[in-house]
């Protein structure tokens, strides 16, 4: 899964962002030190950079990052809301910019968007199930599954973290968006449609399991973590 390098000196903020990113299936490396962050830069897929660092100037650090990793997606986080700082950061290489305070939901959405722009939507393999996000294709045992866009998005969300239980509200937000004004029972309808296309029996599931009173999860097929390629 994508590795996010989080450079943030506020431990409480960092903890919230780390948990949110991990819930999206990302690996997170958090540090409050610019010098330490440089040691992890080579393996990062995205840098979330707080400009107000205790040991280095955030803007200067961004310039150093651009020298080392010219194409690394960088999301700048700062309490400074003046236009000049924003424009300057974008000019020297930031890909996006967020002014504190901001919502965790918006933060993870910005991260996802930057990753898609930089790398495209990756393929995910969980046991016999393969999902190609960029080509919007799904196969089961090598045979194509005919899925609607919403069915694909729902299955891909479940497959991003096999074994994890997703509540209806989480799936609704992830697949239909925060502005969706319908009932969360739409999730049940689409889960049933997915089960039919997967040939899955809800009474004896091989793929999607109902966690009564909680939500749904994709079974951890063969106890493997999802392979992203």
HUKAWO-V492717 format. One line per field, one symbol per residue. ss: DSSP state (h for helix, s for strand, l for the rest). A space follows every 50 residues. Layout:
ss: ???
This chain:
ss: llssssslllhhhhhhhhhhhhhlllsssssllhhhhhhhhhhllsssss lllllllhhhhhhhhhhhllllssssssllllhhhhhhhhhhlllssssl lllhhhhhhhhhhhhhhhhlllssssllssssllllssssllssslllhh hhhhhhhhhllllllsshhhhhhhhhllllllllhhhhhhhhhhhhhhll lhhhlllsssslllssssllhhhlllssl
